[in-house]
Amino acid sequence: MTHDDTTRESNPDDDDGDRLNINRRDFMKVSGAGAANFLGASGVAQAQQLTADDTIRLVATEGDVLAAYTNEESVIEGSGLADAISDWREGDLTTNSLLTGINSWRNGTEIETAADSFSWVATAPDEMADTANPTLVMHEGEEYEIELSNAMDEDITFMLADPTGEVMESFSTMEGSGDSETVSFTAESSMAMYYAEEHPEQMRGSVEITPPPAEDNISVLMMGGPQGGSHNAPARQVQLTEYMLNRGIEVQYTDRLEDLEPDVLHRYDAWVMIDNRGANYGQSLTAEQEQSIVEFVENGGGFIPIHSASACFTGSDAYMNLVGGEFAAHNYGEMTTNFAQPSHPILSTLDPITVEDETYRHTNLNDDIDVLAYAQFPEGDSIPEYDEGRDQGEPWSWTRTQGDGRVFYTAWGHGRAPWATDGFKALIENAIRWVTKNEDTIADDTTVLNDLEFIDADIPYYPPPEGSLLTPEVPEEVGSGTSWNRMQRALNPSETVRRTITPEGFDLEPFVTEADLPDDARGNILDAKFDARGRVWLSVTRDYPNELGQNRDKIVVCEDTDGDGEADEFTVFADGLSIPTSMVVVDDGVVVADLDDPGESGKMVHLADTDGDGEADERTVLFSGFGNGDTHAGPNELAHGIDNWIWGQVGYSGFSGTVAGEERNFSSSVFRFKLEDGSVTDFEIVGTLPGNQAGLGFTEEGLAFGSAATSGRPSNYFAIPHQYYDLIEGTGPNDFGAASDTNRFLPVTDRVRQVDLHGGYTAATGHTIYTAREYPEKYWNNTGFVGGGTGNLLGTFFLSQDGAGYTNHYAHNIAAATDAWFAPSYSSVGPDGMLWFIDWYNYIYQHNPTPDGFENGPGNAYMSEVRDHATARLFRVVYGDDDGYEPTDLSDASVSELVAALSNTNMFWRQTAQRLLVERNETGALSALVDLVATETLDETGLDPAAIHALWTMHGLGALDADAGNATAIQAALGALTHSSAGVRLTALRVLPSTAETRGAILDNGLLDDEDGRVAMWALVALAQTPADDASGEAVYQMISDESNYRDTVLVDAASLAGATHADGFIPAYEANEDTSDGGDGGDDLPNLLENPSFGTEHRALLSASPCRRQCP
């Protein structure tokens, strides 16, 4: 548990009474670098907000101050200091007592330990457990109960007092050890402390009173544009969102027009429209969207169009009627307004603002608008054609009603300046409250979250360039100008959750926090995986990033035994590791990437439990060679692929070593390896990305996506695995570029620090595809989640198939926080169908480069006293009514139960069942697997997941091998080539043996011309591996000569592979139909592929009839 006080008063009973008001910064100076690095920064945690529903328990305790930490000579040695620091972090030791201990450790001096210490120790709630004299943060006006108990051999009386010490409440005395009492009181604004009358100095804690909680946050969907531009909605939402959240209004930003449809929009209380959208930008509302927005308002929803919203969707009468008027023209200058109705609830707490803005004129004004304010333009600002006849001035802010709904429009809002004023923010806040019929909550002060606290700290800062998402000047709470010299205090998990925005209907729930892990297994979470029982396996590190080789890291198994959604049982499966960056669970343990020892290369290690006691007792190095000179650029994202291989990736630290009997050197690559009978039998490079790599995910068809952490490419599609390019001698794989259409991201606070790529992903982590059915349908196999730790967010990318490839768009966040420590990293879809993610929870997220005035450590990360080493948080993003966590258990499932699980709606269970069937070599399941392939069962997405996994299971069991396979299984796979689901067709192409029979089936069933570009691509790749055949070469030429195909760069590459194998048919067809001379007249009926930029040098190798690199049949 993290401590909640930055400063502590010295007690008269403390031995070190001359040290008063020592703050943590002074403590760091006294303790030295070693202690500072041990501490990280969790010792500055902010106290937890308590509610009337919380169970609060305090125990009156006494004990020796430092006796537990000293040796026989009453001196504190290194191990004792470590224990003391750990207890200080948890609030069990005061700062002054710890300073006394540090002086003993540094100087070898004897300390007195006889004096008694007295304190209130919390035992509930969990976030406060074991904290001495915890700060009680309470809502004003709420009734609270505190369960008190006495563990001391004297009477103890609980008191409440104001800041001057005047007693406000005095309760009955607990008489001696074992006595208890429950006290009840109403939290009042003047309460400041609690104490024991008998020990008022030592047994004293703070009381903080916060505003009453809102019954429920008002939920707002803010619709803006995808990019910057003159109105730059992504930047505007940053200016507004935190302000609103602090006042009980939760704003979710999106630029996805589909979110105006009922399944999303109608879940919100209000809709804000900003930025430029409409026909001028190649966009229009569909009929369904028009109907949705009208029904939303008429059924009572609130609508707040701001500024250029009056110029959006001008071709939609339904939309323009809702707004109440249309933008016509503007000048620019400093202006203000005249309030026509100053007593209207929206304006009742406001004064007119004066700021530079576009001086809007409007046309097509509705008769039913109720004008609240008129524009007062600067002298000389005139547009006669619109100004004539408007004696009162230009309508600037107005309201209207439609059905049961309310609308508020204002023309304020061009650029950063108006949004930066408190008056504009308050105007929009009041408008939100009015349109949602919460006008009774409009007030001068509506804050519901207590202020964040900031302390002095040495924080590197790289100012963003002008015109970025954020300004170069730092927010005033952390410094001034471009000097960032203050840091936010850390928050308890529950407070972080309150400051995190998720889409309406979603909630954040912690499964593991730093308070949960056992004392011998604390640290940061590097990775989290699930086993066949639904248990969570954590890779926990203290060595990361700069203490490689200390071997303090562990694999911890976490279990929720009571189904309440929080882990309560923990087992250390393995220890003695050092920076175990990633792992996969296998039948007898885990395979883990362990950077291990700075004097050696990093290793891929199999840790097995051979005796069934739940702890690893056998360690086997599978291969070694990972670079560990930069600990954040090593191996990561190990995962079971649908292809029965283990996948992973490595950043620019790279690999140089022997795997499966072959020397290999690579970096920034996705790889896969085959693990059979405890050894690696095969290894392949699948793809590469520029810079560092830290994200890998798979669709339900088994297609791979990845994030390039540092190169502005948060989402990438690995279309053609690299090993297939070996089919053409002298060529290499293509980089098809980013699948993501933008790198910009959407933080909800302006307290964002980045090194480069300002306003966008600069440390993209993870790329989980949503592959279950617990979330709304728009997420199913259609969204990827990419962590942006430097922006305190987890972004949602919507996948859009584009021919044989993908174009993906980041439309909104699944989670984003105003807590600057919040740092989502790796994620996965859990056994419950919810998204789980690791919160790295660290104020220092970036590893390098080395800022001025800092030095790099052995792991190539710059050293900082505020880099945390002990906070561990694993969250679930739950949707709907969460019933806790009670996962399925397949660990002892029968063959029939495993086959049935291949039809589960959650890919985790399908893939787990597939893995177990293959690991156990359950060939007896073949008949049932064939039945799954033959029986078409499509879901709402057009997938037949059971058939896909049945095919891969048969492949993993060897039933589809060309020589030793099962004839019935092979025929079932051939039959799957005509399956109505594209996912099944492309899977069949991937698993079928490379035989003449497969070749014939591809051609006979027209798969080269499949309506799904991905199927056509895999048909070409499969054809490239079959025996050479002239007819196949001719078919490949005919396919790729079609304009819709040869303009698809992925298909061109795939056709090159197939054309190389079947060159004797492809090249004559090409030469017969194309002008291959140097001086063609350009009059060809068919396009000249040689002049197509997509058909570049590597494809021209086909024309020289280069032999296949493999032995062509």
N, C-alpha and C positions, 0 to 999 in steps of 0.2 A: 504494500500500500504506500502510495506516495504521501509525503508530508504536506501540510497545508499552510505553514507559516513561513514567510520570508525572514522575518525578524522575531526574536524572542527576548523577553525581558529576563534578566538574571534573577535568580531566587536568592533570598538571604541564606538559605540552607545550602546553596551550591558552594563547592570548594573554590570555584573560580569567580568569586563575587566581584572582582574588579573589572570584569568584561561585561559591559552593558550594551544592549542594542547592537550586537554584532550581526550584521546581515550576511547573507550567503556569499556575496561577492568578497567580503573580508575573509570569510571562512575559506574560500577557494585560495586566497593568497596565502593564508596560514598553512593550509593542508598540503600545498605543493601539487605538482602535475600528476603524480601517481594517484593520489587520492581523488583529485578532480576527475581524472579519466575514469576511475572506478565509479564515481558518483553519477556521471552523466549530468542530467539536469532535472530529474524527476523530483528532486527535493524542493522544487519551487511550485509544486502543484497547487492549484486554486481549490478552495473548499467546495464540497458538493452541495447543490441545492436540495433541501429537504422539503417533503410535502407532508400534509397531514396524514397520508396513508402509510408513511414510512414507520417501521418499527425502529425506535431509537433506544439503545440500551447503553448505560454507563455504569462502570464498576469502580468503586472507590478502592484503590490499591496502594500498597507501599512496598519499598524494597531498596536495596543498596544501589547507589547511583552507578558505579563503575566496577564493582567487585567482579562481576561476571566476565569482564574483559581482560583482567590482569593475570600475570603469572605469579609464581610464589613470592617474588620480590616486590609485588604490587606495582609492576611496570607493565605497560601495554606494549605488546609486540605486534608484528604485522598481522597475524591471524586474528588477534583480538581487535585490532583496529578495523579490519574488514567486517567483523561482526558488529562493531559499534556503528560503523557507517551504515550498514544494512538496517540496523534498528533505528538509526536517526532518520533514514529515508522513510521508514514506516511510522514515524512519529512516536516511537517508544523511548527516545532519548532526546533531551533538549540540545539545542545547538551549543549552548555554553558548556554543557557536560561533555559534548563531543570535542569541543575545542580543548578542554582540559586533557582529554584522552590523547588528542593529536600531539599536544606538547610533550606528554609523557613518551609517546612513540618516537618523536623526533629527537628528543634530548635524553631519553633513557632515564627520566626522573621518576621517583616514586610518587604516587598520588594517594591521597587519603580516600578510603572507600567506606568508612564506617557510618557516615551520615545517612540517615534515612531520607528517602524521597517519597513524595506523595503525589498522586495524580488520579484523574478520572480517565479510565481507559474504555474506549468504545468497543462493544462486541457486535453491534448492529447499527445501521445497515452494513452490508458486506463491504461497501466502498470505504467505510470508516473503520472497519474492524481492526483492532489492535493499535489504533491511533491514540496517543496520550493527549488529553485535553483538546479534543478536536474542535474546530470552529463549527458552530451550528448556524447554517444559513437557512433562514425561515421566511415564509411569505407573511407579510403583514396581514393581520386580521384572521389568520387561520388558527384553529385549535390544535395544539400539539400535546402528545403524551410522551414522557420519558420514563422508561423502566429503570429504576436505580437499584443497585445492590451494594452491599458493604462487605468487602473482603479484608477489613482492617480491624484490629483489636481496640477500637475506640469508637466513640459516637461521631457521626458525620451528618451535617445538615446542608442541604442543597439550597443555594440562594441565586436569585436573578437580580441584576443591577443595571443602572443606566451608566453613561460614560463617566459621570463624576463619582461613581461608586455607591450612589444612593440606592438602597434596597427597594426593589419593586415587588418582589415576591419572595416569601420565606416559607419553607415547607417543613414538614415534621422531621424530626431527627431519627436517623437510623441508629439503633442502639447496638453497636458491636457487630462482630463478624457474623454473617449469615442473615442479617436483617435486610429487608428490601422495602421499596415503596414505589408506587407509580404516581408521578406528579403530572398535573394537567394545567395548561395555561394558554392564554391567547397571545400570540406574538404581536408586540407593539413596537412602533417605530423607534421608541426611545431605548429599547433594550440593547445593551452593548456587551454584557459579559455574564457568565455564570461562575460560581465558585463554591467551595466548601467553607463554611463559617470557621471551622477549626484550623484550616490551612489555606488561608485566602490567597497567598502568593503562589504556592506550588500547584494547588488544585484549582486552577483558574483557566477558563477558555473563553474565546470570543463568541459573541452572538452577532450575526449580520442579518439585518432585516431587509428583504427585497419587496418590490411591489406585489400586490396580489396577482395570482396567475390568471391569465385569460382562460375562460372555460374551454375554448378550443381555438387554435390558431385559425385565422381567416386564410383560406387557401386561394392563391391567385396564379393563373396561368398567364405568363407574359410571352406574347408572340412577337418575334422580331425577325430580322433578316439574317442570312447565314454568314455574311461577310461584313467588312467594315463600312467604307463609304462615308458620306457626309453626315449621316445620322448614327451610324455605328452602334447598332443596338447591343451587341455583345459588351461594348464598353459602358454603355448606359446602364445595363442591368447590374454591373459591378457597383456603380455609384448608388444604386437604389436598394439592392437586395438586403444587405446587412442592416441598413437603417430600418427596413420593414421588419426583419426577423426579430430585432431587438424589441419591437413593439407588438409582437404577436401576430404578424402578418407574414405568411410563408409564400414567397414568390418563386415559382418554378419557371425558368426560362426555356423556351424551345423555339426552333425556327422551322419545324416540321409541319407543313400545312395539314397533313393528315391528323394532327393533334387537335384540329378544330372539329373533328367528327365526334359523335356522342360518347364513344368509349373512353375518350380522354377529357374533352372539354367539359362534359356534363358532370364530372366528378368535382369540379372546382366551384368555389363561391363567386369568383369574378375572373374576368378576362381583360388583360391589358394588351393593347395593340400599339406597336411602335415600328419605326423604320420604313423602308420602301419595299412594298410588295405589290404585285399586280401585273397587268398586261405589259407595261413598259419594261418589265424585268422578266418577261417570258413566263408569267405565272397567272393563274386564274383560279377562282374557287369552283369546285365541282358542285353539281346540283345537290349532292348529299351534304357538302360542307355548308352551302347556303342555307339549306333547311335546318342544319344543326345549329348554326349561330342564331338564327331567328328563334328556334324553339328554346335554346338556352336562355335567351333574354326574356322571352314571353313567359317562360316557366319560373322566372324569378331570379335568374342569374344577373350579375352586374357586369357592365361593359364600360371600360375606360379607354377610349381611343386618345392617343397623345400625339400632338404635332402632325407629323407627316402621315399619321394614320388616316387623315382626311384626304390623302392622295393615293391611298392603297385601293386596289380592286375597284377602280372607278367604273369598270364595266359591269359591276354587280349592283343592280338596283337594291337588292335585299341588304347588302352590306352598307351602301351609302345611306340608305334610309335609317339604318341603326345609328350611324354616326351623327346624322342630322345636318350635315353640310359637307361641301367639297372644297378642297384647296383650289385656289385660282392663280395666285401670284404672290411674290414677296420682294421686299428689299431687305436691308440688314442694318441694325443699329441698336443702340442702347434705348430701351423702352420700359414702360411700366403699364399698369392697368388702373382703371377706375372701377371700384366695386359697385355694382348696381344693387346687389343684395347682400350687404355686409353681415346681416344677421342669419343668412342661410347657414345651416350646419357646416357645410363644407368650408365656408369663409369665416365662420364665427370665431375661430382662434387665430386668425391670420391677419397680417398686414400686407399690402401690395408689395411685390418685389420689383426691383429695378435691376436689369441685367441686359447684356447684349443678346440678341436673338434675331431670328428671321421674322420680319414684320408681315405676318401672314394676312392675306385677304382670302375671303371665301365666296363661293357661289353656290347656287342650288340649295339655299338654306331651307330646312323644314319649317313649316308654319308652327310646329308644336315645340320648338326649342324654347327653353326658359333661360335667358341670358343672365349669368351671374356677374360677369365682368366684361368691360369693353377695353379695347386696346388704346393706349395713349402713346402714339408713335413719336419719334424724335422730329424736331422741326425740319421741315423740308422733305420729309418722307411722304411721297404722294404717288398713288396709282389711280388717276382720275376715274377710269372706267369702272372701278370697284368702290371708290370712296364716295362718289356722288349718291346722294339720297340717304346716306347713313349718318343722320344728324347726331345720334348718340355715340357714333364711332363704330369701329369694327368689332362685331361680336368675337370675343376672345375665349371665354370659358362659358359653357352652357350645360344644362341638363335636359333630359327628356325621359319620358317613360314609354314603355311598350309592353302591353300585356301586364304581367306581374313584375316585370324587370325595370331596372333603372339604368340610365346611361349618363356618363359625365364625359365631356370633351374639353380639352384645353389646347390652344395653339402653342403654348410654351413648349420648349424642349429641343431646340436645335443645338447639337454639339454639347461639349462638356460643361460650359459655363452655367446655364440654368440648372442643370441637374446637380451641380455642386452646392447650390444654395439651400439652406435649411428651409426657406419659405416654399420652394418648389417641392421638396420632399414631403413637407407637411401638407401641402395642397393635395398631392397624390394620395397620401395616407388618409386624409379626411375624405377624399373622394371614394376610396376603396371602402371605408367604413359606411359611407352614405349609400353607395350602390348595393352593398350587401345587407342594407337595413340594420346596420349596427351604429347608427348615428348617435345613440345614447352613450357610446364609448368614446366619442370625440372629446378630447381634452388637451390641455397644454402639455401634460406629461403622460404618455401612454406606455412607457417602457415596462416590459415584463421580465427582461433578463438583466441580471446584475452586471455591472460594468466589468469588462475584462481588466485584469491587472497587469502592469508592465514593470519590469525591473531593468536596471542598467546591465548591459552585456556588450561584449565585443563581437559584433555581428558583421560579417562581410556583406557588401552590397554593391551590385553592378547596376547602375541606373539604366533603365530602358531608353531607347532613342525616342525623340519626339515623334508623335504620331502613333505610338504603340497603344496597346490596350490600356496600359497604365501610364501615368506621368512619371518623369524622372524624379520628381520631388517625393520624398517619403511621406507617408501619413504622419500627421502631427503626433500621434500617440507613441511613435517609435523613434522619433528624431526630428531633424529639421534639414531643409535643403536636400542634399544627397548623402547626408550622414545618418546611418541607421545604427543607433546606439542603445536601443532599448528592445527588450524581448517580452513577448506575452508570457505570463505564467502558465504552466501546464494546467489542464483541467482533468477532473475525474471523468471516467467514461460516461456516466449519466449526463454530465453537463455537456460533454462533447456531443452526445446524441441530441440534446436540446438545441444545439447550434448547427445541426446538420440538416440540410434540405434534401428531401427525397420526393419523387413524384407522388401526387395524391394517391392514397391507398397503400403506399409503401412505408415501412418503418424500419428503423435500424435497431438491432438488438445484439448486445454483446454475448458471445458464447464463452470466450476466455478473456480475462483481463489480468493485469499484473498482480492483482490481489488474489487471484485464484491459484497460480502456479505454486508448487511447493518450494520451500526455501532453497533446496539444492538444485532447482531447475529454472531459475529465473533468468531472464534476458530478453532480447528482441526476437521476434518470430521471423525467420527467413522463409519458411515454406510451411504449407498445411495441405495434407492429403487425407483421404478417407479409405477405410478398409471395408471388407465384405460384411462387417458387422455394423457399419455406419459410424465407427469410432473415428476420431480425428487424431492424426499423427502430426505433431509439430516438430519442426527443426528450430531449436532455440539456441541463440548465440550470445555469448559475452565477448568473444574474441573479435567479432566484426567491428570496424573494418581494419584496424591497425595492429591487432595483437595476435596475428596468425602464429600458430604453434603453441599457444598457451593451453590448448586442449581442454577448455572449460565447457565446450558445447555439447548439447544433448539432443536425443530424439525422445520426445515425450508423447505418450498415448493418453488422450483425453476422452472421457466418457461422461455422458449425461445419464446417470442411473435412475433419476426420478422423472425424467421426461419434461422438465420445466423449461428447457431451452437454454440451460447454462451447464457447462461442464462442472462436475463435482468429484470426479475420481481421476487421479493422475498416476501414471506409471512411467518411470524412466526406463525406456527400452534399451537405450545405448548411451554411453558417455565417452569422454576422452576424445571427442571430435574437435576439429577447429575449422570454423566457418563452413558448415555443411549447407551449401547454398540451395540444394534442391534434392528431392527424393521421389521415389515411387514405391508404393506398397506392393510386395509380391507375396506369394502364398506362405512363405516361412519367415518373413521379415520385411526388410526394405533394401532397395538399391539407392545409394546416396552419393552425391557428388561432394567430396570432402577435400577442401584445399589443403588441409593437413599440416604441412611443415614448410616454413619458408625456405629451408635448405633443399627441398625436393619439389617436384611438380605435384599438382593436384591430382586426385585419384577418383575413379569410379569404384565404389566399394559395395559389396553385398554383405549386409549384416543379417545373420540368421539366428533364429531361436530354435535350436535343435532339440531341446528337452521340454518345450511347452510351458516354461515358467513365466512367459511374458517378458523375458529379458534376453537381449542378444548375447550369445556365447560363442559365436563363430564369425570371424571377419575374413573376407576374401577380397583381395584387390582384383577387380575385373580388368582394368587397364589404367594407365597413368600417363600424364603428359600435359595436363592443363596448366597453363601459365597462371601464376599467383602473384605476379608483381603488382597487379591492380585488382584488388579483391572484389570490386563491383563490376568487373568486366569478364568474370569467369563463367563457368557452367551454370545454367539455370533452367527452370521450366521443364524438368523431367516429367514425362507423361506417358501413359499407355496409349498408343495409337490404335485406331480401329483395325489396323493391318497386322496386329499381334506383335509389333515391334515396340521397343521403348524409344521414345523420341526425347530430344532435348536440344538445347542450343548453347552457344558460347559466344561471349563478346570479343572485344579486340585483344584480350589477354591470350586468346587462342589456345591451340593444342599442337603439341609436337611429340609423337610417341608411336608405339606399336599397338594396333588393335586388330584382333582376329588374324594375326600373323602378317600384317602389312603395315609398313611405315606410313604415317599420315601427318601432314602439316596443314592446318587450316585455322582460320579465325573468322569471327563475325558470321557464324554459320549455324543453320539448323541441321541436326544429324539424327540418325536413328540407328539402333543396333538390336540384334537378335540375341536374346538370352535363352539358352537351352542347357538344361542339366547343370546349372551353376556356372556356365562359362559363356563368353561372347563368341558367337559363331559367324557373325557377319556384321558389317558396318558400312553405312553410306552417308554421304552428304546430300541433303535434300534441297537446300537453298541457302542463299546468302543475302545479307542486307548491309548497307553502309553503316559504319560506326558501330556503336554498341547495340546489343540485342538483349531484350529482357521481356519478351512476351510471345506466347505461343498458344494457339487455340484451334479447335476443330469443330466443323459443322457436323450435323447429324449424318451427312453423307461421308464424313471422314476427310473433308477437304481442309487444308491447313492455312491458317492465317498467323501473322506475327507482327510485332511492333518493333520498329527501330527506335531505340530509346533516345538517341541524341542527334538524329539527322533530319528532324522535321517530317518523319514519315510514321505516324502513329499506327497506321493500319496498312498491311501489305498482304497480298494473296500469293501463295506459292503454287503457281499454276501447274508447271511441268517440273517434276522432281529432277534434280540435276543429273542423276545417274543415267537418265535416258539420252542425254546429249552425248554420252559415250558412243552412241550408235553411229555418229558421223565423225570420222577421223579429222582432227585438226580444227574442230569447232568447240566453242564453249557455251555455257548457258547464258541466256539473256536475262537482264533485269528489266521487268516490265513496268517498273516504276511503282509509286505508291498507289494503293487502292483508295486510300483516304483522299477526299477532294480538298481538304484544308488541314492545316496544322493548328489553327487557332483553337484555344480552349476557353472555358467558361467558368472562371473562379467567381465566388460570391463575396469576396472581400478584396480590398485593395492592398492588403498587407501580404503581397506576393513578392518573393525574392527569386530571381533567376540569373543565370550566368549569361545565357544567350537565347536566341529564338524567343525573345520576350513576347509574352502574350499567347504563347503556344506551347505545345508539348516539347519539353526539353529533357525529360526523364521519363518517357513513356514506359510503363511497366504492366505486363500481363496483356492478354488478349482473349479473354474467355468468351466463347459464344454461348448464348442461352439455349440450352438443349433439354429443357423440361417443359412442363405444361401448367405450372402453378401460377405463372404470371399471365397477364393479358395476352391475347393472341398475337398482337403486333410484335412481341418479343420472340416468339417461337422460331428458333433456328434462323433468326433474322437480325439479331443484334449482337454486337461485340462490346465488351466492357474493357476499357483501357485506363489504368491508373495514371494520374498526373499528380505525383506527390508534391511538386513545387507549386501547384495551384490548389492543393488541398481538395482534390476532387477525383471522382471515378466517372469517366465519360461514357456515354452510350453512342455507339456507332451503328447506324442502320445499314445492313448489307443490301446491295442492289446488284443483281447479276447483270453483267454487261458483255453480251456475247459469250465467249469462253472464259471471261475474267469477271472482275467485280469492280464496282465503284462504290465506296462506302462513305457515308456522311455522318458526322458527329453533330447530332441535333440538340441533345440536352444531356444533363447528368443523371445518373442513377443515385448519386450521393455527392454532396459538396458541402463543405463546412466553413464557418467563419473562424473556427479554432485553427490557429496557424501551425499547430503541431500535427493536425490531422493529415495523414499521408498514406492514402490507399496504395498498395503495391500489388501483389499477386492475388488472383481471385480464382474461383471455381464454382461450378454449379454443384451443390451438395446433395446428399442423399434425400433431403427433404424437398428438392426441387427449387430451393431458394439460392440466390447468389450469396456466396461467402467471400469475404475478402480480409486480407491482413491489413491492419492499420499500423504502418511502421512507427507511427506516433513519435515524431522527432522534429525538433525545431531546426536542426541542421540536417537537411535531406540530401543535398548535393555532395558528391564525393570529392570532386575536383572541378576545375583547376585550383591551384594554390593561390588564395587571395594575398594581397600585400600585407605584410606583417605576420603571416602565418607560415608554418612549415608543414610539409607532408610527412606522414608517418610511414611505417613499413608497408602498409597496404595501399599506398599512394592516395590516401584520403587526407585532406588537411586536418590538422589536429586542432580541436576546439574543446574548451572546458564545458561547453553546453551541449555537446553531442551526447545524446542519451544512450544508455547501454542496458536498461533494465525494464523498459515498458513493453508490455506484451498485450496486444489486442487483436482479437479475431471476431469480426462482426458477421451477422446474417442480415441480409436485406429481405425482410419478410413482407409478404403481400396478403392482404385480406385478414381473416380471422386466424391468427397463429395459434395452433394447438400445442405448442411446445415442440419437443424433438424426440420422436420415438421411431427411429429408422427400422427398415427391414433388416433381417439378418440372413445372409446367404452363405455364411461360413460353413454350415453343415447341410446345405440344401442338397436334395436329391437331383439326379439327372433331369427328371421331369420338371422339377421346380426351377432348375436353372434354365431349361428351355422355355418354360412359361415366362420367366423374367426377361427373355429377349423381346417380349412385347410390352414391357413396362413403358410408361409414358416419360420416364426420366432416363436419359441416355446413360447416366452414371450406373444405374442398375443393369441396363442392357449390356453395357461394356464390362461390368464386373462379372455378370453371368457368362459372357463370352470368354473372358479371361480364365475363369475357373474351369470351364469346359475344356479349354485348350490346355491349360496347365495340367489338368488331371487326365488328359488324353481320353476323353469320354467319347470314343468312337461309336458307342452304342446309341448315341443321340442322333446319328445321321438320318435315320428315317424321319424322325420328327423335324429335323432341320430342313429336309427336302420338302416336307409338307408346308412349312412356313414360307419357303420360297415360292411354291406353286400357288399358294392361296393369297390372292391380292387383298390387302386390307389397308386402304389409304386413309390417312387422317386429314384434318382440315388444311394442312399445308401441302398436300399432295405427296407426302412421304409414306413409305411402307417400312418403318424402322425395323420391324421384326425380320423382314426379308433381307434387309441390308446386313444385319448382324448374323443371320443364319448363313449367309454366303461367306462372310469373313470367318465364322466359326468353322465351317467346312474347310475353308482354305487353311486355317491354323491347324486343323487335324490331319492335313495332308490328303484330304479326300479329293482335291482338285489337281493333284500332281499329274503331269502328262503321262508318266510311266507307271506309277504305283497308286494312282487315284482310284476313286470309286466311280464306276461308270454311271450309276444312277445320279450321283451327286453332280457329275460333270454335265449330264443332260439337263438337270434342273438349272444349273448355272447358264447353260446355253439358252434354255427357255426364258431365262430372266432378261435376255437381251431385248425381248419384246414386251417387257413389263410396262404397264401404263405410268409408273413412277420413274421420272428421270434419274432419281437417286439410286434406284435399283439397277437401272440399265448401266449407269456408269460404274457401279460397284461390280456388276458381272464382268464388265470389260477389264477391270483391274484384277479380278481373281482368276479368270479363266486361264488355262495353260496356253502357251504360245505355240499352238499347233495349226496345221493346215485346216483342221475342222473349225477352229475358232476363226481363222481368217475367212473362211467361206461364210460362216454365220454373220460376220460383220458386214460383208458385202451383200449377202442375200437379204439381210434385214434393213439395208439402207442406213446404217448407223453413221456413215460419213456425212449424211445429210440430215441428221437428227435435228429436230426443231430446237433442242437445247444445246447451246454451244459447248457446254462442258462435256456432254455425252459425245459430241462430234470430236472434241479434243482427245478424250480417252480412247475413242475408236481409232484415231490416227496413231496414238501412242501404242495401243495394243497391236495394231497392224504392223507397226515398225518392229515388233519382236517376233513376228511369225515368219515362216520360210518365204524366201523371195518368190515373187509371182508377178508376171507381166500385167495380168488383168488388174491386180491390186495397184500397181504403179499408175496405170491409166486412170483408175478410179480416183486415186489421190489427186492426179492432175485436174481431172474434171471438177472435183470438189473445190480445190483451192483457187481455180481460175474464176470462180463465181465472185463477183465484186464484194458481196456481203461477207465473204469468207476471207479474201486476200487482204481486206482492210482490217482484219482482226489479227493483231500481232501474235497473239497466243496460238491461233490456228495456223498461221504461217510457220511458226516454229515447229508445231506438231506435224504439219505436212512435210516439212523438211526431213524430219526423222523418218516418217513413213516412206517418203520418196527416196531417201538414201538406201533403205533396205530393198525397196522394189524399183531400183534405178533402171533396170532394163526395160521396164514398162513406162516409168515416169518420164525419163529423158526423151525418148522418141515422141511421146505425146506432147511434151513441152515444145520440142523443136519443130514439130509439125504445125503447131498452132500459134507460136510466138515468134516475133522478129528478134532473133538472138544476134543479129549482125550489129556492127558498130554504127551503121548509117541507115537505120530503118526510117521509113518515110512517115511513121506515126499513123499509118492508115489501117493498123490491125483491127480486126473485129473484136478480138479479145484483148484485155489489158496486158501490157508488157510487165511481167512480174519483176524483171530486172530493174525497171525504173521505179518500182514501188519501194519507198523508203523502208517499208516493213520487210521487204524481201532483199536483205542486204548481203554483204560479202559472205557471211557464213552460209547463206542459202545457195549462193552461186556455186559453191563447191559441188552441188549436185550435178551441174552441167559438165564438170570435168570428170564425171563418173568415178569420183573418189570411192575407194572401197570402204565398206563398213568397218568400223573399228572392231566390232565383234566378228567372229567367224560367220560370214553370211552362208546360209544353206545353199 
